[in-house]
Amino acid sequence: MAVRKQPRKSTSTRGKKATRGNAAERSPGKRPAAAREARGNGGELHQHAGGADATVTTNQGVAIADNQNSLRASPRGPTLLEDFVLREKITHFDHERIPERIVHARGSGAHGYFELTKSLSRYTTARLFTEVGARTPVFTRISTVAGGAGSVDTPRDVRGFAVKFYTQEGNFDLVGNNIPVFFIQDAIKFPDFVHAVKMEPDRAFPQAASAHDTFWDFISLTPESMHMIMWAMSDRAIPRSLRMIEGFGIHSFRLLDAKGRSTFCKFHWRPRLGLQSTVWDEAVKLQGADNDFHRRDLFEAITAGNFPEWDLGLQLFTEEQAAGFPFDHLDPTKIIPEETVPLTIVGRMVLDRWPDNFFAETEQVAFCPANVVPGIDFSNDPLLQGRLFSYLDTQLSRLGGPNFHQLPINAPKCPFANHQRDGHMQMRVPKGRVNYEPSSLERTDGREDPAKGFRSFAEPAGDGAKGRIRAESFADHYSQARLFYRSQTEIEQAHIAFALVFELSKVETAHVRAAIVGHLRHIDGDLARRVADGLGLDALPPAPKAAAPVIDMPPSPALQIIGKMKKTLEGRAVGILVDDGSNAATINALRKAAEDAGAMVKIVAPKIGGAMLSGRRKLPADGQLAGTPSVVFDAVALVLSRDAGAYLAQEAAAVDWVRDAFGHLKAIACDEGARAVLAAAGIEPDAGVVDAGDTGKFIKAAMTRQWAREPQVRTLP
Ligand code: HEM
């Protein structure tokens, strides 16, 4: 056996000036009390337990004396297999990663609560919807769909919007998206759809993007996706913030009253901060500026106490009403216009706590549309029916076995018990002999409760012969796509046309591009012409045969974003670019006005250490110019001395800062010194460019985007 040479006597460095403290000193907040420290033989740092610091142990609870060195046969000799401390640590590390979700792999989550403001006791027995004022804890995860867990936050994509309500009657998961319809009508098409949209299998790109051949090939052959395509090409798919998106349960669900009577409903989340999107060029640049833009935004808002809120609205309708709709509400590619069935607001959700640990909570949370509580039931929507199977099934492998419901983030917060036993990672210790029922021997883990237990709606099963037959009532693929497109403002219509041109221009296969334009002809002739022109097609391709006549429906302004944007700075961010010599009074006034209007203000300067303002006051910066481009703000101000303005007019990062802000239709405040930077960016000031001294005008302009500017800065199809 190898003999270990004892390390040389350690030299305590406590109390000595430690050079390695620099990183901690730079970071905000107080440095925690220093641990008792020692240096090892090779000069490595050892921090010893004591005071507030507990002893580090193995997973078996054995105290570890040295967490810096593996066990070696001699100081320069081979490492010994005997080293259980090393083996345990590395083995655990090797297994830290679990498979990511097959879809919606990248997401951010937060805890909060749902508070009921209006009772639905007329329609349902579900207590979460009957006890006004009661707060139900929730965990909400918002995600992109196509990219992997490490992909960017701002691709053009649908956002998942999944809420787990920990009700007193069990968990209810509302697993929706930020778009109220879906690409396909039947779950059997989901694997094909997902394969088509994710990176192509031979080349493993593009990541987190629908702009490629396989996606558009599939879509060109799937006319039922046309309505969803209109939404996905709209600015809804490039949100400004996860706090500014809507959420939808999509399918029709049923509410059941105490007599088992059913009312259909659709669930809608409405953000209190209003809907807001980026513009495409901004979304693209955000991917370079901050891959974690949405996650960071949600984290910063929640940790600063600016808790995002959504109203929950329900569309309630009867079977008879549904029979009169000019579409089938069981078809998940259809909405029920709000003008037909208005929303009843029944409560609000507040997200007020960031998770303690991303993996344990956001990564391990398992949502499932089949998780409903008594008083809520499913409809026959064939997409929903497939989903009822898929989630639990995938989670068995993603989370490694059948006991993931015991993880704290997934476990109900009400009592739960049954005779399911054993399996990987069983964390409970069931007692006694009886693991079955009926039973008569001793204490049992639960009996049926006919009064309070879950019951399904007693619906007659089917009105035709069994078969793989899609209902004729699902055949209209274009009318609601037309409704959506024609309900948009002109600006939004132009953005849809632009997005289609952008995406299809990335498609290498000419016949796929042409096929999509053919579909567009059924939706809107002008849209088809704009896209064909943008793609440089010589002639309009033929439209495919429509399976059902396309009907005109009255426009629904509720489908717009711009029409629903709130003129506010609440929850938004304002950046102020400063440098040495900037006017302190102007900066203070701008900051105060923006903060009073609800914005978060960040100071940007060429150096992170900050700038020496007029009056010799040093103002620390929140971001360095090159690393904090204007895309991360909703409005910007430049307060610069003449010298600094002349200097920064030569600096690409400063010129881009203001050029991008202008191009992304943001309000800009600037003083005399800053005008040189605007001139270098070639900006002709318009109504959205205001004097930095006029804070009132700046705040008013900053509360919205300068849509009137758009035709000057970009040629839209
Ligand atoms: C209306 C249509 C759909 C919506 C709104 C939707 C929504 C979502 C959301 C929000 C997530 C992420 C949940 C989370 O944050 O953990 C998710 C994951 C998932 N979805 Fe869907 N989805 C839809 C259709 C489908 C269909 C048709 C299937 C399969 C038949 C499916 C299978 C899955 C799977 C396997 C996951 C991963 C679940 C996990 O690993 O925990 N989805 N879906």
Residues whose N, C-alpha, C, O or C-beta is under 5 A from the ligand:
A	BS01	HEM	R101 I102 V103 H104 G107 R141 S143 G160 F161 A162 V175 G176 N177 F182 A187 F190 I250 V365 A366 F367 L383 G386 R387 S390 Y391 T394 R398
